[in-house]
Amino acid sequence: MIDRSLNYGRHHISRFLQQAGTASAIVDLGAGKGADLAAARAVYPQALLHGVESWTPYVETLAAQGIDVVQLDIEHDQLPFADESVDIVIANQVLEHCKELFWIFSEISRTLRPGGCCIIGVPNLAALHNRLLLACGRQPSPTKTASAHIRGFTRRDLEHFLTSCWPGGYKIEGFGGANFYPFPPLLAKPLAALLPNLAWGIFLLLRKNKPYRGEFLDFPKTEQLETNFYTGPTKTEEQNGRKR
């Protein structure tokens, strides 16, 4: 029987946290019930933990754990952290729900200090079961239209996204796979370790190499992408915000 709890790759999250180095401020985007922040607390007991969450029941759960929680929309709101003030940002099983990746990665890159790390976990569009589904003319599981997921990712596509938008901005220092459909845990765990690019989910440790200067927001404009990606408030919105 498939164990869907393996999809979250908690062992990779813990491993990447330890590999990241020292940390005094950690932010979890889409923090949910706080499992990844609990892993961060185990590695960095003195660090300030910040959960960013939009769903009210999870906000209340995080606050009850003593986590500094902020309720906002990561696709359109600015993160309430100063430039280069965060050591680690976690985004585990969140990005597949989001259209506005240029804005999200801009905010991650703005708030991370140079040398800081971003830990990403996403479903793998190139997983073995997805390849078989597509070969049979069926929709891959991470991008079903009648679901909450709106994006699909592979390792190569994520690398291409990062290097296209901000060349040299991030270095991949860790990679792994988690779960392996349709196998039970006894087989899924070793298969995901042996063949991570065919696993259900992929996990990356990114280290920020240099100061950020807005490159993720420049990309959809310079490339003239014919989609209304959010790249920050308009002058009118800024003026209305100041009036309020």
C-alpha positions in Angstrom: 0.0 0.0 0.0 1.3 3.5 -0.9 2.3 5.6 2.1 1.5 9.2 1.0 3.3 10.7 4.0 6.5 9.9 2.2 5.6 12.5 -0.4 6.7 15.3 2.0 10.3 14.1 2.0 10.9 14.9 5.7 14.2 13.1 5.7 15.5 15.4 2.9 14.2 18.5 4.7 16.1 17.5 7.9 19.2 16.6 5.9 19.2 19.9 4.0 18.6 21.9 7.2 21.8 20.3 8.7 23.7 21.0 5.5 22.6 24.6 5.2 25.0 25.8 8.0 24.3 28.2 10.8 20.9 29.9 11.0 19.2 32.4 13.2 16.1 33.1 11.2 14.1 30.5 9.2 11.0 31.0 7.1 8.5 28.4 6.0 6.3 29.4 3.1 3.0 27.5 3.3 3.9 26.2 6.7 0.8 24.0 7.1 0.7 22.4 10.5 4.4 23.1 11.2 6.1 19.8 10.5 9.0 21.3 8.6 9.4 24.1 11.2 9.5 21.4 13.9 12.4 19.8 12.0 14.1 23.2 11.8 13.7 23.7 15.6 15.4 20.3 16.2 18.4 21.4 14.1 18.5 25.1 15.2 16.8 25.3 18.7 17.8 29.0 19.1 16.6 30.2 15.7 13.6 32.4 15.1 10.9 30.4 13.3 8.5 32.2 11.0 5.6 30.5 9.4 3.9 32.1 6.4 0.4 30.6 5.9 -2.9 31.7 4.3 -5.4 29.1 5.7 -6.8 30.3 9.1 -6.9 26.8 10.8 -3.2 26.3 10.1 -2.4 29.8 11.2 -4.0 29.0 14.6 -2.2 25.7 14.8 1.2 27.3 14.1 0.5 30.1 16.7 -0.3 27.5 19.3 3.2 26.0 18.8 4.8 29.4 19.6 5.7 30.0 16.0 5.7 33.6 14.7 3.0 33.2 12.0 2.1 35.6 9.3 -1.1 35.2 7.3 -0.8 36.5 3.7 -0.9 35.6 0.0 2.6 34.6 -1.1 1.6 35.2 -4.7 0.8 38.9 -4.3 2.0 40.1 -0.9 5.5 41.1 0.1 7.1 39.0 2.8 7.4 41.0 6.0 11.1 40.5 6.3 14.0 42.9 5.6 16.3 42.4 2.7 18.9 39.7 3.3 17.6 39.0 6.9 16.7 35.3 6.5 19.1 32.4 6.6 16.8 29.6 5.4 13.5 29.6 3.4 11.5 26.4 3.1 8.9 25.8 0.4 7.8 22.2 0.6 4.7 21.1 -1.5 3.7 24.7 -2.1 5.0 25.9 -5.5 2.8 23.5 -7.5 -0.2 25.4 -6.1 1.1 28.8 -7.4 1.1 30.7 -10.7 3.2 33.6 -9.6 6.6 31.9 -9.3 8.5 35.1 -10.5 7.1 37.1 -7.6 7.6 34.3 -5.1 11.2 33.6 -6.0 11.9 37.4 -6.1 10.7 37.6 -2.5 12.7 34.5 -1.5 15.8 36.0 -3.1 15.3 39.4 -1.6 15.0 38.2 1.9 17.6 35.5 1.9 21.1 36.6 2.8 24.0 35.8 0.4 25.1 32.3 1.5 21.6 31.5 2.8 19.6 28.5 1.6 16.3 27.8 0.0 14.9 24.3 0.4 12.3 23.2 -2.2 10.1 20.2 -2.4 7.7 19.6 -5.3 5.8 16.7 -7.0 7.9 15.3 -9.9 6.2 15.6 -13.3 8.8 13.2 -14.6 8.1 10.5 -12.0 7.8 6.9 -13.4 4.1 6.7 -12.7 3.5 10.0 -14.5 5.4 8.9 -17.6 3.3 5.7 -17.7 0.1 7.7 -17.2 1.0 10.0 -20.1 2.0 7.1 -22.3 -1.5 5.7 -21.8 -3.1 9.1 -22.7 -4.0 10.0 -19.1 -3.2 13.1 -17.2 -0.1 13.1 -15.0 -1.2 13.2 -11.3 0.6 16.5 -10.3 -1.3 18.6 -12.9 -4.8 17.4 -13.0 -7.2 20.2 -13.9 -9.7 19.4 -11.2 -7.2 19.8 -8.4 -5.3 22.4 -6.4 -2.1 21.9 -8.5 -1.5 24.3 -11.4 2.2 23.7 -12.1 4.3 20.7 -12.9 8.1 20.5 -12.2 11.1 18.4 -13.1 14.6 18.9 -11.9 15.8 20.1 -15.3 12.9 22.5 -15.6 13.6 24.0 -12.2 17.3 24.4 -13.0 16.4 26.1 -16.3 14.0 28.4 -14.5 16.7 29.5 -12.0 19.5 29.9 -14.5 17.3 31.7 -17.0 15.9 34.2 -14.6 19.0 34.8 -12.4 22.2 33.3 -13.9 24.6 32.4 -11.2 22.1 33.4 -8.5 21.7 29.9 -6.9 23.8 26.8 -6.7 22.2 23.4 -6.2 24.0 21.8 -3.3 21.6 18.9 -2.6 19.0 16.8 -4.4 16.9 13.8 -3.6 13.7 12.0 -4.4 10.9 10.8 -2.1 8.3 8.0 -2.5 7.9 5.9 -5.6 4.5 5.1 -6.9 2.9 2.5 -7.0 5.2 0.7 -4.5 4.8 0.2 -0.7 7.4 1.9 1.6 9.6 -1.2 1.7 10.4 -0.7 -2.0 9.5 3.0 -2.4 12.2 4.2 -0.1 15.2 2.5 -1.7 13.9 3.1 -5.2 13.5 6.8 -4.6 17.1 6.9 -3.2 18.4 5.0 -6.2 16.4 6.7 -8.9 15.5 10.2 -7.6 14.5 11.6 -11.0 11.8 8.9 -11.3 10.5 9.4 -7.7 7.1 10.9 -6.8 8.7 14.1 -5.4 12.0 15.9 -5.9 13.8 18.0 -3.3 16.5 20.6 -3.8 18.8 22.6 -1.6 19.7 25.9 -3.2 22.4 28.3 -1.9 22.2 31.9 -2.8 25.5 33.0 -4.3 25.2 36.8 -4.6 23.1 39.9 -3.8 19.7 40.0 -5.5 18.7 42.9 -7.7 15.2 42.1 -8.9 16.2 39.7 -11.7 13.1 37.4 -11.3 10.8 40.3 -11.8 12.7 41.6 -14.8 12.5 38.2 -16.6 8.8 38.1 -17.7 9.2 41.7 -18.9 12.4 41.4 -20.9 11.2 38.1 -22.3 7.8 39.6 -23.1 5.9 36.7 -21.8 2.3 37.0 -23.0 0.8 36.3 -19.5 -0.1 38.8 -16.9 2.4 37.6 -14.3 2.4 39.7 -11.1 5.6 41.7 -10.7 4.7 44.0 -7.9 2.1 46.7 -7.2 1.4 49.4 -9.7 2.0 53.1 -8.9 -1.8 53.5 -8.3 -1.9 50.5 -6.0 1.1 51.9 -4.1 -0.6 55.3 -3.8 -3.8 53.7 -2.5 -1.8 51.7 0.0 -0.2 54.8 1.3 -3.6 56.5 1.6 -4.9 53.6 3.7 
